[in-house]
């Protein structure tokens, strides 16, 4: 079903939304590169002029974006949090451009913090102990610490929107070690 990935660069936002909302997307196959291209092109279309989107378009775009990422993960696996990180960064970008809106799932900043904290590859105490001496560690430990940094970064850009979040104190504790991470 690679025809699903044909002509991605020629699709406008509404066409991407229709394509990724189609029921067959949930059963689609494709290589990692197919899915990355699909996510990149759809995200680019969403970011072109997000201010002009209507409420109806926001709902449709949010559902299609989620369907695309879910299908990508089903078809290819988590890919070291590739799909999650794409989602977090798109949300961060949109929040900076449009602002927070509780009625639009893509413009709700709190899932950025929740989802990042939920998948941290190690506990905070271990990360804090390892971070200052990361150059001495095994490759796998360095990669875990890099993932911590990658997961923190979208939330760090949205700190002004996240300070009232119930897990803000937990996030701040992670942030205190960010400068020591590889």
N, C-alpha and C positions, 0 to 999 in steps of 0.2 A: 504494500500500500504506500509506496514511496511517492505516488502522484500527489499525495497530501502535502508534500514538501515542494512541489513544483511552483514556480512563479512567486515565491515569497516576497521578493523585492518589488514586485509589481502590484501587490495588494495594498489597498488603502485600509485605514483602521477598521471601518465597518466590515470589509471583506475578511480581514483577519479575525474579527470577532465572530463572524458567521462560521468561518472555517473551524476555529478551535472550539466552538460551541456544538458542533455536529456530534451526534451520538457515536458515530464510528471512531471518533478520536480516542475514546476510552479503550478501544481495541487495537489501535494502530501500532505498528512496529516501526522501526527505523533505527538508524545508527545514532550514536551520541552526537555526531556532527550534524545530522539532520535536525535533531531536537534542539541543539544549540542554535543553529541557524534560525529555526522557527521562533525560539524565544527571543533572540536578538532582534529579528525583524519586527515581531509584534511589540516588543518593548519600545523599539525606536518609534513606531507609529503612535503608541500611546503618549510618548514623551514629546512628540512634535509640537502639539498645542493643547496640553491638557486642560487649560483654562476654559476652552470653548465647549467642553463636553457637557451634555445635558445629564440630568439625574438618571434618566433611562439608559443613556450610553454608558455612564459609569457602572451601573449595575451589570449591564451586558458585558462590558470589558472585563470587569472583575471576575465574573463567572467564567468567561472564556480563558482568561489568564490562568486561573486556578485549574481549569480542565486541561490546558496545555501542559502545565507543570506536573500535574498528577499523571497524565499519560506519559510524559517524558520519563518520570521516575519509574512508572510501571514497566515501560519498555526497556529501560537501560540501567535501572538501579539508582541509588542515591548519588553516585558519582562524587563521593567526598563532599557532600552537601552542595553540589553545583546548583541544583534546582532551588533549594532553600535560599542560598546566597543571592541568586538572581532575583528571587522574590523580595528579599529584604532590601536589596539595593534599588529595585524599581520603586518599592514603596517609599524609601527614603527620598529618592529623587522627586517623586510626585508630591510628597508632603512638603518638600522645600519649594516646589513650584506653585502648588495650589493651596496648601495649608491643610490642616486637619479637619475632617468631617466624620462624625460618628455614624452618619447614615450611609456612608460609602465605605465598603470593606477595604478597598485599596488605600483609602485615606485615613484609616484608623492607625495611629502610631503605636498603640500598645502591643499589637501582635508582633511588631518588630522586636521589641524587647523580650516578650514572652518566648517566642519561638527560638531566638538566639540562646537565651539562658537554658531552655529545655534540652538543647542538644550539645551543650559544652562537653568536649571529649574527655575531660578530667575534672576532678573536684577543684575548687578554688584554693584550698590549702596546698594541695600538691602542685598546682600551677604556680602559686606564689613562691614555693620553695625552689622550683626548677627554673623559673624565668630568669633570674639574675645570672645563672650559670649555663644558659642554653648552649653556648659554644662547646661545652664539655659533654653534652648529652649524645645519646644515640639518635640516629636519624628519625626513628619513629617518634621519639619524645619531642624532637624539634618540630616535626610536622603537627603533632597534637597542639603544641604551643602556638604555632602559626595559625592553626584553625581557630584557636581561642581569639587571637587578634582579628582574624577575618570575621568572626561572628560578632565581635564587639563593635567594629567600625561603623556599620549602619546605625546602630543605636547611639554611638558617640556623636554622629552628625545631627541627631534628633534630640539631643539632651534637653533642649528647651521645651520640647513637647512631652517629655517622658517623666519629668520630675514628680508628678503626682501619682505615678504608677505604683501599685502596691509592692512591686518588686524592685523599686528604684534603689533602695539601700543595698540590695544584693548586687545590682548592676554597678553601683558606685564602687563596691568592694572589688569587683572584677576590673573596673577601669583603673583603679589605683596601681595595678601591676602592668597596665598596657604598655608603658614606656620601656619596660624590661623585656617584653616579648620579642621574639625574632620576627 
